[in-house]
Amino acid sequence: MIQEMGLESREMKRGLLGTMYYGHWNMPRVGEGGIMYQVCAIKEVLYKTRIQRQNTKKVATIISEIKQYFTLQHKNLVRMYDAISHEGYLYLCWQFIDGKDLSDILYADNEVRPNKTERYKWSYEVTLALAYMHDNNFLHRDIKSSNVMIKMDQSGVRIAILKPCQHMIVRELRSSDLLSVCRTPIYMAPEIISPGEGNVDPDTGEIEPLYSECSREAKSADVYSLAIIINEILSQMRPFAEVNGNQCRWRKRDIFIVVTDITTHHRRPVIANVFDISIPYDVIEIICAAWNGFARHRPTARYIADALKIALTSHEFANLCFEDQNCIDMDDG
């Protein structure tokens, strides 16, 4: 199907959500005329179910919402180039990142493990990417280690790049509910796992009310997931590793135990300084504030980025580069 559209591409892998291709995106040269071929990753998704056949207007609405991602340009965020609907298929064209998932870097036996400086740097870069999304009123909704790419920049330094949530896009296309939830349970905020139960203020017993899309409270669910992944990067241990032996695959019974404890007993992953006592206490305080069980008590992603910068520069990491570069080079693929 993708060849019928005249796109130059080759298949990279197949997954539950569709087929991923490596290809070229034809990008018009602004102000110069002509076409520039941009290397990209193309996701092919079959979406045309019975519901979509009956409601093509909904598909058009969702694609219109997807194209709002085009405005996001940040050094630490994978850029989206185009979204095309063709004969029941959706083609998502992303910036191609020549790198590996963070989860592979942290846990694969044949990978060079990150040193302490890299771990702090990646934590800060992921936070910057999320802060940029929230500043522009975008939610991520599936922050986890497999949605972070690690690649070499032009100077040979490994940097972290956050991938937008592909699961969200696909589930919105295949579901009758535009606001379908699409997070991974061990990274999910309590109020997402169990609305009305996991969002109870432990001090007052107050229940967090339902909130609107992109509100401060909606963004705080991303902040909770951010805290989980920062703790994971610093500790180099999967969330709740003590339950499943730090394995990548989870049994349904173990997931049930964890999500029940998250919502009813305010359980959180083992804090990172248990594995590395050199982690500054003020960094641990930031993590604990960000995974607070009550959404309104969590800081914003921007506050966390600023707090991490202050905390790390006050310790032995003063030489880290704390740039917040909002624009990325289109040719840096």
Buried (B, 14 or more C-beta within 10 A) or exposed (E): EBEEBEBEBEEEEEEEBBBBBBBBBBBEEEEEEEEBEBEBBBBBBBBBEEBBEEEEEBBEEBBEEBEEBEEBBBBBBBBBBBBBBEEBBBBBBBBBBEBBBBBBBBBEEEEEEBEEEBBBBBBBBBBBBBBBBBBBEBBBBBBBBEBBBBBEEEEEEBBBBBBBBBBBBBBBBBBEEEEBBBBBBBBBBBBBBBBEEBBBBEEEEEBBEEBEEEEBBBBBBBBBBBBBBBBBBBBBBBBBBEBBEEEEEBEEEBBEBBBBBBBEEBBBBBBBBEBEEEBBEBBBEBBEBBBBBBBEBBBBBBBBBBBBBEBBEEEEBEEBEBEBEBEBEEEEB
